[in-house]
Amino acid sequence: MVREALLLGFVAWPALTSAAHANERSAELVNSFQSFCTPGPPDFATLDAKATAMNLPVRNDTTVRPATRTKSWLVTLKSGKHELMVGQTRGADGDAVGCSVGADDANGDDVKQELITSLKLGAPARDVPSSDGTQRITVWKYADDVTLMVVDGTPMKIPGILLMLRRQTKTSH
């Protein structure tokens, strides 16, 4: 469902399932996102080291040209499984690093509300449907060069979410 959400060019995840209660699932997903992605600006090496130290199973590790790399791990929680992802890309216009949590069994409205409450987020900078109308994309400015994004299948009543913290820096010429 939210595979298109990685419109930022990082990585897609395969189907993950769970039978947990929605509120418990949402709380655990947001807690995982906070633990991995929000302690500081996204950093590929730091997240890779943290996941390795936790012995999380690697799900994907891809390098496309030396400038783009993605890596993901399978995280198992009481409420079910989700994928933790990190991606970085370097280009002439700047660098981008993103840390994400994705689960295709989560309710978008529940996760979004849990995220707003947990991180004390105000009104989003943008809350729009995707160009094809299948997903909702909600974006907050999290710091000077960092955005927080929630992508979910709410418009089509399809479960699945992607929570992403993305830092983009411009190259100075």
Backbone as ProteinMPNN parsed JSONL, in Angstrom:
{"seq_chain_A": "MVREALLLGFVAWPALTSAAHANERSAELVNSFQSFCTPGPPDFATLDAKATAMNLPVRNDTTVRPATRTKSWLVTLKSGKHELMVGQTRGADGDAVGCSVGADDANGDDVKQELITSLKLGAPARDVPSSDGTQRITVWKYADDVTLMVVDGTPMKIPGILLMLRRQTKTSH", "coords_chain_A": {"N_chain_A": [[0.813, -1.185, 0.0], [1.721, 1.39, 0.938], [3.981, 1.563, -0.459], [4.492, 3.316, -2.571], [4.837, 5.55, -1.102], [7.425, 5.915, -0.504], [8.406, 7.867, -2.021], [10.533, 9.377, -1.847], [12.65, 8.023, -2.651], [13.804, 5.929, -1.166], [13.236, 3.055, 0.174], [11.134, 0.161, -0.244], [8.723, -1.833, 1.531], [7.868, -5.27, 2.194], [4.795, -7.177, 2.685], [3.614, -7.108, 6.0], [2.263, -8.545, 8.873], [-0.259, -8.444, 11.515], [-2.235, -9.059, 14.42], [-2.968, -7.375, 16.441], [-4.628, -5.157, 18.779], [-5.859, -2.028, 17.648], [-5.173, 0.47, 19.007], [-3.087, -0.303, 20.716], [-1.286, -1.239, 18.803], [-0.809, 1.084, 17.281], [0.348, 2.742, 19.254], [2.693, 1.273, 19.856], [4.013, 1.335, 17.365], [4.456, 4.103, 16.995], [6.031, 4.574, 19.259], [8.273, 3.017, 18.618], [9.13, 4.4, 16.339], [9.775, 6.863, 17.543], [11.872, 6.005, 19.226], [13.85, 5.09, 17.444], [14.043, 7.013, 15.353], [13.699, 9.752, 16.146], [15.531, 10.708, 18.153], [17.619, 12.359, 17.324], [18.876, 14.241, 14.465], [18.268, 12.408, 11.437], [20.607, 9.847, 10.778], [22.548, 7.783, 8.901], [24.734, 5.983, 9.585], [24.633, 5.958, 12.403], [22.061, 4.882, 12.943], [22.304, 2.41, 11.67], [24.317, 1.228, 13.247], [22.973, 1.109, 15.709], [20.796, -0.628, 15.144], [22.236, -2.902, 14.434], [23.565, -3.461, 16.853], [21.371, -4.224, 18.333], [20.832, -6.612, 17.236], [18.969, -6.866, 15.162], [17.254, -8.437, 12.503], [18.449, -8.065, 9.223], [16.645, -6.869, 6.527], [16.809, -5.729, 4.05], [19.438, -4.456, 2.086], [20.752, -2.186, 0.18], [22.691, -0.706, -2.345], [22.777, 1.837, -4.64], [24.557, 3.027, -7.084], [27.327, 4.844, -5.735], [26.177, 6.938, -4.403], [23.63, 6.506, -3.276], [22.003, 4.752, -0.732], [20.187, 2.216, 0.935], [18.811, 0.649, 3.794], [17.222, -1.845, 5.692], [15.46, -3.249, 8.496], [13.854, -5.925, 10.188], [11.555, -5.536, 12.712], [10.293, -6.902, 15.608], [7.555, -6.625, 17.616], [5.387, -6.697, 20.517], [2.838, -6.212, 19.488], [3.066, -6.899, 16.841], [4.854, -7.097, 13.685], [7.121, -4.774, 12.12], [8.79, -2.694, 9.724], [11.897, -1.189, 9.955], [13.557, 1.469, 8.516], [16.305, 3.001, 6.826], [17.67, 5.501, 4.806], [19.891, 7.03, 2.515], [20.924, 9.623, 0.339], [23.058, 11.209, -1.93], [23.639, 14.111, -3.785], [24.098, 16.523, -6.447], [22.555, 18.703, -5.737], [22.307, 18.489, -3.007], [22.163, 16.657, 0.122], [20.254, 13.923, 1.429], [18.807, 12.281, 4.158], [16.918, 9.731, 5.556], [14.84, 8.343, 8.094], [12.691, 5.729, 8.779], [9.607, 4.124, 9.741], [7.654, 1.463, 8.852], [4.541, -0.135, 8.353], [2.222, -2.392, 7.123], [-0.191, -3.056, 8.197], [-1.357, -1.265, 9.878], [-3.655, 1.215, 11.135], [-4.17, 4.201, 9.562], [-5.38, 6.634, 10.536], [-5.435, 6.163, 13.324], [-2.674, 5.836, 13.934], [-1.653, 8.295, 13.094], [-2.983, 10.072, 14.86], [-1.946, 9.155, 17.307], [0.764, 9.761, 16.926], [0.67, 12.596, 16.703], [-0.233, 13.244, 19.288], [1.783, 12.045, 20.939], [4.187, 13.303, 20.079], [3.499, 15.875, 20.41], [2.623, 17.499, 18.258], [1.758, 20.277, 16.23], [-0.475, 21.886, 13.96], [-0.294, 20.409, 10.733], [2.068, 21.189, 8.094], [1.307, 20.443, 5.632], [-1.362, 18.497, 4.375], [-2.475, 16.323, 2.389], [-4.015, 14.482, -0.347], [-2.357, 11.872, -2.221], [-1.118, 12.136, -5.62], [-2.513, 10.239, -7.121], [-4.654, 9.763, -5.523], [-4.793, 7.624, -3.743], [-3.492, 7.616, -1.326], [-2.862, 9.363, 1.777], [-0.954, 12.149, 2.557], [0.805, 13.571, 5.07], [2.54, 16.267, 6.385], [4.929, 17.704, 8.561], [6.936, 20.441, 9.602], [9.756, 19.696, 11.228], [12.226, 20.426, 12.244], [14.827, 22.822, 11.432], [15.984, 21.815, 8.938], [14.619, 19.478, 8.718], [11.949, 17.276, 8.084], [8.871, 15.785, 9.073], [6.937, 13.056, 8.206], [3.85, 11.469, 7.506], [2.48, 8.843, 5.819], [-0.344, 7.307, 4.563], [-2.996, 4.935, 3.859], [-5.563, 5.943, 4.108], [-7.472, 7.44, 2.433], [-8.439, 5.471, 0.679], [-9.345, 3.616, 2.398], [-7.491, 1.682, 3.114], [-5.336, -0.313, 4.993], [-2.142, 0.528, 6.45], [0.925, 2.214, 6.961], [3.474, 4.737, 6.775], [5.924, 6.188, 8.59], [8.048, 8.869, 8.556], [11.095, 10.509, 9.162], [12.88, 13.04, 7.788], [15.838, 14.441, 6.716], [17.114, 17.073, 4.881], [19.762, 18.544, 3.306], [21.207, 21.318, 1.708], [23.642, 21.62, -0.855], [26.34, 23.789, -0.717], [27.503, 26.109, -3.044]], "CA_chain_A": [[0.0, 0.0, 0.0], [2.455, 2.637, 1.085], [5.25, 1.45, -1.194], [4.663, 4.561, -3.307], [5.173, 6.589, -0.143], [8.853, 6.138, -0.467], [8.634, 8.727, -3.155], [11.801, 10.042, -1.608], [13.679, 7.188, -3.248], [14.538, 5.111, -0.225], [13.043, 1.611, 0.09], [9.772, -0.32, -0.006], [8.709, -3.01, 2.385], [6.873, -6.283, 1.856], [3.675, -7.302, 3.61], [3.858, -7.471, 7.388], [0.93, -8.698, 9.424], [-0.437, -8.449, 12.956], [-3.624, -9.113, 14.841], [-3.043, -6.607, 17.677], [-5.619, -4.102, 18.907], [-5.396, -0.837, 16.926], [-4.517, 1.456, 19.861], [-1.805, -0.886, 21.135], [-0.438, -1.276, 17.619], [-0.426, 2.463, 16.977], [1.265, 3.209, 20.301], [3.985, 0.614, 19.688], [4.661, 1.846, 16.147], [4.933, 5.462, 17.265], [7.133, 4.444, 20.215], [9.426, 2.525, 17.859], [9.564, 5.528, 15.52], [10.441, 7.81, 18.432], [13.12, 5.415, 19.719], [14.848, 4.975, 16.384], [14.156, 8.106, 14.381], [13.618, 11.138, 16.61], [16.499, 11.201, 19.142], [18.462, 13.384, 16.705], [18.672, 14.232, 13.015], [18.545, 11.088, 10.854], [22.004, 9.579, 10.435], [22.62, 6.394, 8.438], [25.695, 5.189, 10.354], [24.149, 5.81, 13.779], [20.941, 3.944, 12.963], [22.851, 1.101, 11.304], [25.009, 0.71, 14.43], [21.962, 0.811, 16.725], [20.072, -1.842, 14.733], [23.198, -4.011, 14.511], [23.76, -3.761, 18.279], [20.147, -4.878, 18.809], [20.724, -7.877, 16.501], [17.771, -6.902, 14.322], [17.531, -9.074, 11.221], [18.464, -7.192, 8.048], [15.645, -7.257, 5.537], [17.245, -5.211, 2.761], [20.63, -3.604, 2.127], [20.938, -1.9, -1.237], [23.436, 0.48, -2.761], [22.596, 2.18, -6.049], [25.644, 3.987, -7.244], [27.846, 5.164, -4.405], [25.461, 8.066, -3.82], [22.351, 6.15, -2.667], [22.015, 3.491, 0.004], [19.06, 1.96, 1.815], [18.938, -0.555, 4.609], [16.047, -2.013, 6.546], [15.492, -4.341, 9.459], [12.567, -6.377, 10.677], [11.41, -5.327, 14.154], [9.156, -7.641, 16.14], [7.03, -6.084, 18.864], [4.251, -7.451, 21.053], [1.664, -6.013, 18.63], [3.305, -7.387, 15.495], [6.132, -6.757, 13.051], [7.191, -3.63, 11.221], [10.102, -2.533, 9.136], [12.665, 0.016, 10.246], [14.312, 1.747, 7.292], [17.127, 4.201, 6.741], [18.156, 5.709, 3.451], [20.612, 8.279, 2.276], [21.289, 9.889, -1.036], [23.888, 12.405, -2.106], [23.556, 14.605, -5.147], [24.623, 17.867, -6.698], [21.724, 19.697, -5.061], [22.346, 18.317, -1.564], [22.098, 15.321, 0.696], [19.04, 13.604, 2.166], [18.848, 11.077, 4.981], [15.609, 9.498, 6.141], [14.608, 7.215, 8.989], [11.269, 5.428, 8.646], [8.968, 2.926, 10.266], [6.549, 1.125, 7.976], [3.74, -1.315, 8.675], [1.064, -2.366, 6.232], [-1.388, -3.506, 8.893], [-1.754, -0.239, 10.837], [-4.691, 2.153, 10.742], [-3.563, 5.515, 9.371], [-5.93, 7.64, 11.449], [-4.993, 5.856, 14.691], [-1.239, 6.114, 14.055], [-1.469, 9.744, 12.964], [-3.414, 10.688, 16.116], [-0.955, 8.767, 18.332], [1.972, 10.532, 16.639], [0.389, 13.993, 17.063], [-0.281, 13.315, 20.748], [3.079, 11.689, 21.523], [5.22, 14.286, 19.751], [2.925, 17.202, 20.631], [2.692, 18.196, 16.983], [0.698, 21.223, 15.917], [-1.088, 21.691, 12.643], [0.701, 20.054, 9.718], [2.344, 22.136, 7.015], [0.592, 19.931, 4.457], [-2.158, 17.291, 4.599], [-3.079, 16.226, 1.064], [-3.983, 13.16, -0.964], [-1.339, 11.671, -3.254], [-1.607, 12.511, -6.951], [-3.486, 9.254, -7.614], [-5.761, 9.699, -4.577], [-4.829, 6.39, -2.95], [-2.833, 7.795, -0.038], [-2.857, 10.678, 2.404], [0.399, 12.546, 2.918], [0.776, 14.631, 6.069], [3.922, 16.697, 6.601], [5.217, 18.75, 9.535], [8.316, 20.91, 9.694], [10.173, 19.175, 12.533], [13.375, 21.257, 12.601], [15.199, 23.672, 10.3], [16.144, 21.07, 7.69], [14.033, 18.152, 8.959], [10.503, 17.155, 7.989], [8.256, 14.557, 9.568], [5.891, 12.72, 7.251], [3.022, 10.274, 7.673], [1.791, 8.462, 4.586], [-1.229, 6.185, 4.876], [-3.992, 4.609, 2.84], [-6.881, 6.338, 4.584], [-8.469, 7.79, 1.407], [-9.004, 4.264, 0.068], [-9.648, 2.71, 3.513], [-6.507, 0.608, 3.041], [-4.398, -0.207, 6.102], [-0.733, 0.692, 6.141], [1.479, 3.539, 7.251], [4.898, 4.998, 6.746], [6.328, 7.355, 9.368], [9.406, 9.184, 8.113], [11.789, 11.73, 9.519], [13.8, 13.233, 6.668], [16.692, 15.634, 6.775], [17.686, 17.41, 3.585], [20.676, 19.688, 3.356], [21.597, 21.829, 0.399], [25.069, 21.759, -1.089], [26.684, 25.177, -1.024], [28.411, 26.242, -4.208]], "C_chain_A": [[0.854, 1.245, 0.0], [3.802, 2.573, 0.364], [5.539, 2.731, -1.965], [5.106, 5.683, -2.375], [6.657, 6.85, -0.093], [9.262, 6.893, -1.707], [9.95, 9.465, -3.007], [12.949, 9.173, -2.076], [14.416, 6.297, -2.277], [14.247, 3.629, -0.431], [11.583, 1.258, 0.332], [9.821, -1.552, 0.871], [7.642, -3.984, 1.934], [5.787, -6.357, 2.924], [4.128, -7.781, 4.98], [2.48, -7.56, 8.026], [0.928, -8.744, 10.935], [-1.916, -8.51, 13.27], [-3.842, -8.295, 16.11], [-4.166, -5.579, 17.625], [-5.042, -2.812, 18.329], [-4.649, 0.151, 17.818], [-3.169, 0.965, 20.347], [-0.823, -0.874, 19.968], [0.069, 0.123, 17.298], [0.59, 2.984, 17.984], [2.644, 2.57, 20.146], [4.724, 1.111, 18.444], [5.23, 3.246, 16.369], [6.099, 5.424, 18.252], [8.405, 3.969, 19.507], [9.999, 3.646, 16.997], [10.323, 6.552, 16.37], [11.805, 7.281, 18.874], [14.214, 5.412, 18.666], [15.089, 6.28, 15.641], [14.224, 9.515, 14.959], [14.654, 11.568, 17.647], [17.431, 12.292, 18.607], [18.188, 13.388, 15.221], [18.992, 12.847, 12.447], [20.012, 10.972, 10.427], [22.136, 8.092, 10.115], [23.51, 5.543, 9.343], [25.214, 4.941, 11.781], [23.03, 4.792, 13.856], [21.405, 2.531, 12.617], [23.524, 0.458, 12.52], [24.009, 0.31, 15.516], [21.218, -0.484, 16.393], [20.972, -3.072, 14.809], [23.415, -4.426, 15.952], [22.556, -4.482, 18.873], [19.926, -6.234, 18.141], [19.425, -7.986, 15.708], [18.117, -7.559, 12.996], [17.432, -8.08, 10.058], [17.469, -7.74, 7.032], [16.101, -6.854, 4.137], [18.487, -4.35, 2.992], [21.035, -3.377, 0.678], [21.747, -0.63, -1.43], [23.226, 0.648, -4.256], [23.554, 3.327, -6.319], [26.183, 4.294, -5.844], [27.028, 6.235, -3.681], [24.18, 7.699, -3.073], [22.434, 4.791, -1.996], [20.767, 3.413, 0.866], [19.333, 0.681, 2.595], [17.699, -0.628, 5.481], [16.189, -3.267, 7.391], [14.066, -4.685, 9.839], [12.56, -6.233, 12.197], [10.156, -6.063, 14.599], [8.79, -7.071, 17.501], [5.883, -6.965, 19.341], [3.045, -7.38, 20.107], [1.849, -6.524, 17.201], [4.659, -6.928, 14.978], [5.987, -5.471, 12.258], [8.609, -3.546, 10.686], [10.668, -1.171, 9.505], [13.561, 0.249, 9.044], [15.146, 3.012, 7.455], [17.628, 4.297, 5.302], [18.915, 7.015, 3.369], [20.939, 8.396, 0.801], [22.073, 11.193, -1.079], [23.816, 12.812, -3.566], [24.095, 16.015, -5.25], [23.839, 18.937, -5.942], [21.736, 19.57, -3.549], [22.272, 16.859, -1.165], [20.765, 15.151, 1.419], [19.26, 12.305, 2.915], [17.476, 10.939, 5.607], [15.601, 8.269, 7.016], [13.107, 6.979, 9.001], [10.877, 4.171, 9.393], [7.773, 2.677, 9.366], [5.854, -0.148, 8.423], [2.498, -1.29, 7.805], [-0.21, -2.895, 6.871], [-1.944, -2.452, 9.844], [-2.821, 0.68, 10.259], [-4.094, 3.558, 10.698], [-4.073, 6.571, 10.334], [-5.444, 7.418, 12.871], [-3.523, 6.217, 14.892], [-0.988, 7.617, 13.992], [-1.852, 10.442, 14.27], [-2.432, 10.378, 17.243], [0.33, 9.569, 18.153], [1.791, 11.993, 17.053], [0.409, 14.155, 18.579], [1.097, 13.089, 21.366], [4.152, 12.737, 21.288], [4.744, 15.728, 19.931], [3.046, 18.077, 19.377], [1.516, 19.151, 16.832], [0.088, 20.882, 14.577], [-0.005, 21.344, 11.626], [0.893, 21.173, 8.701], [1.563, 21.749, 5.768], [-0.133, 18.649, 4.839], [-2.998, 17.112, 3.337], [-3.12, 14.773, 0.584], [-2.836, 13.088, -1.971], [-1.956, 11.996, -4.612], [-2.632, 11.52, -7.506], [-4.655, 9.049, -6.653], [-5.792, 8.479, -3.685], [-4.238, 6.551, -1.55], [-3.022, 9.215, 0.468], [-1.422, 10.95, 2.834], [0.294, 13.745, 3.853], [2.208, 14.97, 6.436], [3.967, 17.817, 7.635], [6.663, 19.179, 9.368], [8.754, 20.549, 11.114], [11.35, 19.96, 13.102], [13.763, 22.028, 11.344], [15.285, 22.922, 8.975], [15.556, 19.66, 7.777], [12.514, 18.22, 8.85], [10.07, 15.804, 8.537], [7.069, 14.294, 8.657], [5.159, 11.455, 7.691], [2.338, 10.042, 6.339], [0.937, 7.254, 4.933], [-2.28, 6.028, 3.789], [-5.405, 4.993, 3.204], [-7.864, 6.697, 3.475], [-9.15, 6.573, 0.774], [-9.401, 3.225, 1.114], [-8.762, 1.459, 3.471], [-5.565, 0.756, 4.227], [-2.971, -0.026, 5.597], [-0.271, 2.105, 6.398], [2.978, 3.555, 6.985], [5.106, 6.267, 7.555], [7.76, 7.643, 8.967], [9.872, 10.513, 8.679], [12.877, 11.897, 8.472], [14.548, 14.546, 6.814], [17.296, 15.857, 5.401], [18.532, 18.655, 3.75], [21.076, 20.057, 1.936], [23.12, 21.897, 0.321], [25.352, 23.213, -1.396], [27.718, 25.219, -2.139], [29.21, 27.507, -4.067]], "O_chain_A": [[0.705, 2.085, -0.887], [4.659, 3.434, 0.561], [6.681, 3.187, -2.016], [5.693, 6.666, -2.828], [7.085, 7.924, 0.33], [10.28, 6.622, -2.343], [10.42, 10.105, -3.948], [14.11, 9.547, -1.913], [15.563, 5.934, -2.539], [14.984, 2.986, -1.178], [10.876, 1.979, 1.037], [10.843, -2.234, 0.943], [6.629, -3.583, 1.36], [5.861, -5.674, 3.945], [4.912, -8.722, 5.107], [1.617, -6.729, 7.744], [1.942, -9.035, 11.569], [-2.75, -8.067, 12.48], [-4.837, -8.515, 16.8], [-4.6, -5.179, 16.544], [-3.856, -2.534, 18.506], [-3.586, 0.632, 17.427], [-2.207, 1.733, 20.387], [0.347, -0.532, 20.142], [1.264, 0.311, 17.067], [1.584, 3.601, 17.602], [3.659, 3.253, 20.288], [5.942, 1.287, 18.48], [6.359, 3.532, 15.971], [7.062, 6.175, 18.091], [9.493, 4.476, 19.779], [11.215, 3.822, 16.934], [11.378, 7.044, 15.97], [12.783, 8.027, 18.895], [15.373, 5.7, 18.965], [16.233, 6.613, 15.333], [14.769, 10.405, 14.306], [14.655, 12.745, 18.007], [17.975, 13.07, 19.391], [17.351, 12.618, 14.749], [19.905, 12.182, 12.936], [20.572, 11.874, 9.803], [21.865, 7.244, 10.964], [23.081, 4.491, 9.817], [25.369, 3.84, 12.309], [23.037, 3.928, 14.733], [20.939, 1.563, 13.217], [23.319, -0.726, 12.789], [24.184, -0.718, 16.17], [21.032, -1.336, 17.262], [20.528, -4.152, 15.199], [23.446, -5.619, 16.251], [22.702, -5.264, 19.812], [18.952, -6.925, 18.44], [18.849, -9.068, 15.595], [19.166, -7.269, 12.421], [16.448, -7.351, 9.934], [17.465, -8.932, 6.726], [15.817, -7.546, 3.159], [18.57, -3.61, 3.972], [21.591, -4.264, 0.031], [21.518, 0.383, -0.769], [23.464, -0.272, -5.039], [23.371, 4.446, -5.838], [25.505, 4.005, -4.858], [27.176, 6.415, -2.472], [23.683, 8.516, -2.298], [22.871, 3.809, -2.596], [20.339, 4.407, 1.454], [19.997, -0.237, 2.114], [17.189, 0.39, 5.95], [16.919, -4.2, 7.058], [13.181, -3.83, 9.813], [13.446, -6.743, 12.882], [9.081, -5.868, 14.032], [9.61, -7.039, 18.418], [5.463, -7.881, 18.633], [2.32, -8.362, 19.943], [0.887, -6.574, 16.435], [5.498, -6.437, 15.733], [4.904, -5.121, 11.789], [9.508, -4.247, 11.15], [10.001, -0.144, 9.38], [14.25, -0.667, 8.596], [14.745, 3.96, 8.13], [17.963, 3.292, 4.675], [18.609, 7.978, 4.072], [21.194, 7.407, 0.115], [21.779, 12.145, -0.355], [23.919, 11.979, -4.466], [24.497, 16.619, -4.255], [24.4, 19.961, -5.553], [21.227, 20.454, -2.86], [22.312, 15.957, -2.001], [20.214, 16.112, 1.956], [19.824, 11.351, 2.381], [16.926, 11.908, 6.129], [16.268, 7.276, 6.724], [12.332, 7.912, 9.207], [11.693, 3.283, 9.642], [6.965, 3.578, 9.139], [6.501, -1.118, 8.82], [1.796, -0.281, 7.752], [-1.195, -3.155, 6.18], [-2.914, -2.722, 10.552], [-2.883, 0.897, 9.048], [-3.569, 4.042, 11.701], [-3.281, 7.328, 10.894], [-5.079, 8.373, 13.556], [-3.162, 6.829, 15.897], [-0.189, 8.144, 14.765], [-1.12, 11.314, 14.738], [-2.121, 11.254, 18.049], [0.921, 10.01, 19.138], [2.675, 12.564, 17.691], [1.005, 15.101, 19.095], [1.527, 13.861, 22.223], [4.941, 13.033, 22.185], [5.475, 16.677, 19.647], [3.501, 19.219, 19.428], [0.405, 18.849, 17.266], [0.13, 19.738, 14.124], [1.082, 21.922, 11.655], [0.001, 21.993, 8.479], [1.202, 22.599, 4.954], [0.42, 17.808, 5.547], [-4.089, 17.671, 3.222], [-2.349, 13.937, 1.055], [-2.399, 14.108, -2.505], [-3.175, 12.117, -4.734], [-3.517, 11.904, -8.271], [-5.551, 8.252, -6.931], [-6.746, 8.311, -2.926], [-4.464, 5.707, -0.683], [-3.301, 10.139, -0.296], [-0.759, 10.083, 3.404], [-0.234, 14.794, 3.485], [3.001, 14.085, 6.759], [3.165, 18.749, 7.599], [7.52, 18.364, 9.029], [8.184, 21.043, 12.087], [11.452, 20.135, 14.316], [13.107, 21.904, 10.309], [14.706, 23.364, 7.983], [15.937, 18.767, 7.021], [11.873, 19.093, 9.434], [10.804, 14.819, 8.471], [6.287, 15.199, 8.368], [5.767, 10.502, 8.18], [1.693, 10.939, 5.796], [1.424, 6.291, 5.524], [-2.428, 6.884, 2.916], [-6.357, 4.428, 2.665], [-9.021, 6.288, 3.562], [-10.314, 6.648, 0.38], [-9.751, 2.095, 0.774], [-9.208, 0.346, 3.748], [-5.04, 1.846, 4.453], [-2.644, -0.381, 4.465], [-0.973, 3.071, 6.099], [3.643, 2.519, 6.975], [4.528, 7.308, 7.241], [8.607, 6.752, 9.03], [9.142, 11.505, 8.675], [13.704, 11.004, 8.285], [13.958, 15.608, 7.01], [17.909, 14.959, 4.824], [18.079, 19.678, 4.264], [21.257, 19.191, 1.079], [23.793, 22.194, 1.308], [24.684, 23.813, -2.239], [28.679, 24.45, -2.152], [30.032, 27.817, -4.929]]}, "name": "protein", "num_of_chains": 1, "seq": "MVREALLLGFVAWPALTSAAHANERSAELVNSFQSFCTPGPPDFATLDAKATAMNLPVRNDTTVRPATRTKSWLVTLKSGKHELMVGQTRGADGDAVGCSVGADDANGDDVKQELITSLKLGAPARDVPSSDGTQRITVWKYADDVTLMVVDGTPMKIPGILLMLRRQTKTSH"}
